[in-house]
Amino acid sequence: MEKSLVVYLPEGFADWEGAFLLPELRQAKKKIIIASSTGESISSIGGMTIVPERALSEVAPDTIEGLILIGSDSWMDANQNQNAIELASALLSKGVLVAAICGATVAIARAGLLNNRPHTSNDLDMLKQIVPSYGGEKFYLKSLAVTDKNLITAAGVAPIEFTREIMAYLNMYTPEYRKHWFELYKNAVMPPLEFWSQT
């Protein structure tokens, strides 16, 4: 059975946080499911309306290759996106990829999923203030994106780093391609012509 990468979009999702990732996943012919909590249309922080392919509850956990949680202010509310957090916890315990960016890192911290492994977020002090129960300070890294086994975390200002970490975890393309890709989109360094034929 071919497994899917599930991209979870909460209400008010940050437009830019999956903008570099999704085209690369599709170009690599990855099977992707765009999901929301209910499957009903949602709006981004920029006002873009999206109609997801299905509700998260309609995706069988054993068919998931990875769960990607895009940021939103809605993650700050402990009563929202609970199905996504429960799924993330279950997948992490089974060794399945979970990638969280920006506000999604706050929610998984609230669930205790960052207490014992290296990670990052938007800011350590902010994380401690928003999540009083957070106990992972000694594992916090001042990096834009961090990969620890099957967990990837990133700050909201780091969609390019977030994409690079996911691409590396999924072994997409070659390390050289990923290096050129990062330099192109991060630092506007044009790659050699052969770069464009590697996809």
C-alpha positions in Angstrom: 0.0 0.0 0.0 1.4 3.4 -1.0 1.4 5.7 2.0 0.6 9.4 2.0 2.1 12.6 3.4 -0.7 14.3 5.2 -0.5 18.1 5.2 -2.8 19.4 8.0 -4.1 22.9 7.6 -5.8 24.5 10.6 -8.1 27.5 10.3 -6.1 30.6 9.8 -3.1 28.7 8.5 0.0 30.6 7.6 0.1 30.9 3.8 3.9 30.8 3.5 4.8 27.9 5.8 3.9 25.2 3.3 4.5 27.3 0.1 8.0 26.0 -0.6 7.2 22.4 0.6 4.1 21.4 -1.4 5.6 22.1 -4.9 8.7 20.0 -4.0 6.6 17.1 -2.7 4.5 17.1 -5.8 7.5 17.3 -8.1 8.9 14.3 -6.3 5.7 12.4 -7.0 4.9 12.0 -3.4 1.3 11.1 -2.5 -0.2 14.0 -0.6 -3.4 14.5 1.2 -4.5 18.0 2.2 -6.6 17.7 5.4 -8.3 19.9 7.9 -10.1 19.1 11.1 -13.5 18.7 9.6 -12.8 18.6 5.8 -14.8 21.8 5.3 -13.3 24.8 3.7 -10.8 26.9 5.7 -9.2 30.3 5.2 -5.5 31.2 5.5 -4.2 34.1 7.5 -4.0 36.0 4.1 -7.6 35.3 3.3 -7.1 32.5 0.8 -9.9 29.9 1.0 -8.9 26.2 0.7 -11.1 23.2 0.3 -9.2 20.2 1.8 -9.4 16.8 0.3 -10.8 15.2 3.5 -11.2 15.5 7.3 -8.2 14.3 9.3 -10.4 11.6 10.9 -10.9 10.1 7.4 -7.2 9.2 7.1 -6.2 5.8 8.5 -3.1 6.2 10.6 -1.4 3.1 9.1 -1.6 4.7 5.7 0.4 7.8 6.7 4.1 8.3 5.7 4.3 11.6 7.5 2.1 14.2 9.2 3.0 17.9 8.4 1.4 20.5 10.7 1.3 24.0 9.3 1.2 26.9 11.7 -1.8 29.1 12.7 -2.8 31.2 15.7 -5.5 28.5 16.3 -2.8 26.2 17.7 -2.6 28.6 20.7 -6.1 27.5 21.8 -5.8 24.2 23.6 -9.4 23.3 22.6 -8.7 23.4 18.8 -6.9 20.9 16.5 -7.0 18.2 19.2 -7.4 15.4 16.6 -4.2 16.5 14.9 -2.3 16.5 18.2 -3.6 13.1 19.2 -2.6 11.8 15.8 0.8 13.4 16.0 1.5 11.7 19.4 0.4 8.3 18.1 2.6 8.6 15.0 5.7 9.8 16.9 5.4 6.8 19.2 5.4 4.5 16.1 8.4 6.1 14.5 6.4 7.9 11.8 7.5 11.4 10.7 5.8 14.4 12.3 6.9 17.8 11.1 5.6 20.9 12.9 6.2 24.6 12.2 5.5 27.8 14.1 2.3 27.6 16.2 2.1 23.8 15.7 5.2 23.4 17.8 3.4 25.2 20.7 0.6 22.7 20.5 2.9 19.6 20.5 4.8 21.2 23.4 1.5 21.5 25.3 1.0 17.8 24.7 4.4 17.0 26.2 5.9 15.8 23.0 8.9 18.1 23.2 10.0 17.4 26.8 12.6 14.8 26.0 14.0 15.5 22.5 15.8 18.2 20.6 13.5 20.8 19.0 13.0 24.4 18.2 10.1 26.8 17.9 9.6 30.6 17.4 11.2 31.5 20.7 12.0 29.7 23.9 10.7 32.4 26.3 7.5 32.6 24.3 7.1 28.8 24.5 7.6 28.8 28.2 5.1 31.6 28.7 2.3 30.1 26.5 2.8 26.5 27.7 3.5 26.6 31.5 3.7 22.8 31.5 6.5 22.8 28.9 9.5 20.8 30.3 11.8 20.6 27.4 14.0 23.7 27.9 17.2 21.8 28.0 16.4 20.3 24.6 15.6 23.6 23.0 17.9 24.6 20.2 18.3 28.1 18.9 18.0 26.9 15.3 15.5 27.8 12.6 14.8 24.1 12.0 15.7 20.9 13.9 15.4 17.2 13.0 15.5 14.6 15.8 14.8 11.2 14.4 11.2 11.3 13.2 10.4 14.7 14.5 11.0 18.0 12.6 10.3 21.4 14.2 10.8 24.8 12.8 10.2 28.5 13.5 7.5 30.3 11.5 10.1 32.4 9.7 11.8 29.3 8.4 9.7 27.7 5.7 12.8 27.1 3.5 14.7 25.4 6.3 11.5 23.4 7.2 11.3 22.2 3.6 14.9 21.3 3.4 14.7 19.2 6.6 11.6 17.3 5.3 13.3 16.8 1.9 16.3 15.3 3.6 14.3 13.1 5.9 12.4 11.7 2.9 15.6 11.3 1.0 14.2 13.4 -1.9 16.6 14.1 -4.7 20.4 14.1 -4.0 22.2 16.0 -1.2 23.8 18.2 -3.9 20.4 19.0 -5.3 19.1 19.9 -1.9 22.1 22.1 -1.3 21.6 24.0 -4.5 17.9 24.2 -3.9 18.5 25.8 -0.5 21.1 28.3 -1.7 18.7 29.3 -4.5 15.7 30.0 -2.4 17.5 31.2 0.7 20.3 33.2 -0.7 19.5 33.8 -4.4 22.5 31.9 -5.5 21.8 30.5 -8.9 22.8 26.8 -9.4 24.6 25.4 -12.4 22.4 24.6 -15.4 22.4 20.9 -14.7 20.6 21.5 -11.4 17.3 21.9 -13.3 17.5 18.5 -14.9 17.9 16.6 -11.6 14.3 16.5 -10.6 
